[in-house]
Amino acid sequence: MFYSLLKPFFFQCDPEHIHEFIIKVAHLGPQLGKLTGTNPSDKLSLKIGHLQWRSPVGLAAGLDKNAEALDFFSHQGFGALECGTITLKPQIGNPRPRMFRYIEEKSLRNSMGFPNHGLVTISSRLNHNFGLPIGANIGKNKDSTPDESLDELGTMVATLGDDVDYFVVNVSSPNTPGLRALQERGYLTELFSELKKLTSKDLFIKIAPDLEQDKIIELASLSHELKLTGLIATNTTIMPERGVGGISGKLLQQKASRVHEKILSLQLPLEVICVGGISHFDDIKSIWRMGGKAVQIYSAYVFEGPQLLKKINSEIIHFLNKHDISDLETFFSLPLEERIRLLDHP
Ligand SMILES: Cc1cc2nc3c(=O)[nH]c(=O)nc-3n(C[C@H](O)[C@H](O)[C@H](O)COP(=O)(O)O)c2cc1C
């Protein structure tokens, strides 16, 4: 309600300016998060890796890059929050403008290039309990070589280890030169062997939606071999005809969905956190039909505001009640065929 009244004004402003303004307001008034948000019912709680998410819908990386408004977002009805991408040294990112809206298509394009306040500043904002799992999405500084990035990522994991609940290594943003080339077996094996020595927290790789099928299978198998908790699939996609940067939202959904389907069909013992164009409970149901569990959202939250989480959470409760299922854990303890039968039931 609140958001739909303000949205016409927001959408007349430059996307990044309004984003910064909202993060500032959310930082100054975390109670506004409570006023406009919702608390997920205990029935929606779900174990993902070693963590208990408060609902199956997490906040995707990039929205609160600098962990300035996590208190606000902790009241919005998300199951877990991911800050970042954080780099070791602060950096300003690519030249502006670098965030664009496609309102009709409920999509965004960004070429941000990891602007962020850097490890030291961001870590000082993470050392308290937000009441739900907090993930740190980490990446390399723009000018670092792959060798240097191994040290950078190690330092970040060692420093943040007590303050966050899970880590995501971002090797899939299209806006940092050479980053996607790090989705390689040799590099990832060396990196995660080191990170495993530094933390026992859940580790994820975030992958691109633009990978060939063979590459998706290779990365999923490698994640299993390296005993990672799982994968976050996917980051934004490249569509050169739209301009530089990565596309998110509805225009990404089909590509992301193909990646979800491929990974989930492998039935590996990995958590696959699905992200890309999710905006309705029906989208989540499609992921559950493939065998998925948790999801993340960014773009749809920009277009719909806090109402989105209220709606999705209440639709999940309605679904559970309709089928007389006590909670989501019980639903996911059912065999996949049974889950599909319930999901397909009108
Ligand atoms: C403006 C913007 C900035 C983003 N920044 C990051 C980032 O720093 N790190 C990251 O891993 N993903 C980042 N993402 C990608 C999102 O986390 C997510 O993977 C992608 O937007 C797909 O989800 P969606 O369709 O729900 O938006 C960003 C997305 C947008 C729109």
PDBQT file of the ligand as one rigid body, heavy atoms in Angstrom, charges set to zero:
ROOT
HETATM    1  C1  LIG A 401      21.330  -3.678  -9.331  1.00  0.00    +0.000 C 
HETATM    2  C2  LIG A 401      21.768  -5.087  -9.050  1.00  0.00    +0.000 A 
HETATM    3  C3  LIG A 401      22.966  -5.306  -8.387  1.00  0.00    +0.000 A 
HETATM    4  C4  LIG A 401      23.400  -6.608  -8.134  1.00  0.00    +0.000 A 
HETATM    5  N1  LIG A 401      24.561  -6.807  -7.457  1.00  0.00    +0.000 NA
HETATM    6  C5  LIG A 401      24.950  -8.060  -7.185  1.00  0.00    +0.000 A 
HETATM    7  C6  LIG A 401      26.140  -8.288  -6.459  1.00  0.00    +0.000 A 
HETATM    8  O1  LIG A 401      26.826  -7.364  -6.025  1.00  0.00    +0.000 OA
HETATM    9  N2  LIG A 401      26.516  -9.580  -6.245  1.00  0.00    +0.000 N 
HETATM   10  C7  LIG A 401      25.778 -10.649  -6.692  1.00  0.00    +0.000 A 
HETATM   11  O2  LIG A 401      26.156 -11.788  -6.462  1.00  0.00    +0.000 OA
HETATM   12  N3  LIG A 401      24.632 -10.450  -7.370  1.00  0.00    +0.000 NA
HETATM   13  C8  LIG A 401      24.212  -9.197  -7.615  1.00  0.00    +0.000 A 
HETATM   14  N4  LIG A 401      23.052  -9.002  -8.307  1.00  0.00    +0.000 N 
HETATM   15  C9  LIG A 401      22.314 -10.177  -8.821  1.00  0.00    +0.000 C 
HETATM   16  C10 LIG A 401      21.185 -10.615  -7.892  1.00  0.00    +0.000 C 
HETATM   17  O3  LIG A 401      21.683 -11.061  -6.659  1.00  0.00    +0.000 OA
HETATM   18  C11 LIG A 401      20.391 -11.770  -8.543  1.00  0.00    +0.000 C 
HETATM   19  O4  LIG A 401      21.255 -12.869  -8.738  1.00  0.00    +0.000 OA
HETATM   20  C12 LIG A 401      19.798 -11.361  -9.894  1.00  0.00    +0.000 C 
HETATM   21  O5  LIG A 401      19.316 -10.046  -9.841  1.00  0.00    +0.000 OA
HETATM   22  C13 LIG A 401      18.662 -12.291 -10.301  1.00  0.00    +0.000 C 
HETATM   23  O6  LIG A 401      17.599 -12.212  -9.396  1.00  0.00    +0.000 OA
HETATM   24  P1  LIG A 401      16.257 -11.356  -9.690  1.00  0.00    +0.000 P 
HETATM   25  O7  LIG A 401      15.797 -11.733 -11.052  1.00  0.00    +0.000 OA
HETATM   26  O8  LIG A 401      15.306 -11.716  -8.588  1.00  0.00    +0.000 OA
HETATM   27  O9  LIG A 401      16.662  -9.919  -9.643  1.00  0.00    +0.000 OA
HETATM   28  C14 LIG A 401      22.608  -7.717  -8.559  1.00  0.00    +0.000 A 
HETATM   29  C15 LIG A 401      21.395  -7.478  -9.213  1.00  0.00    +0.000 A 
HETATM   30  C16 LIG A 401      20.968  -6.187  -9.455  1.00  0.00    +0.000 A 
HETATM   31  C17 LIG A 401      19.644  -5.972 -10.159  1.00  0.00    +0.000 C 
ENDROOT
TORSDOF 0
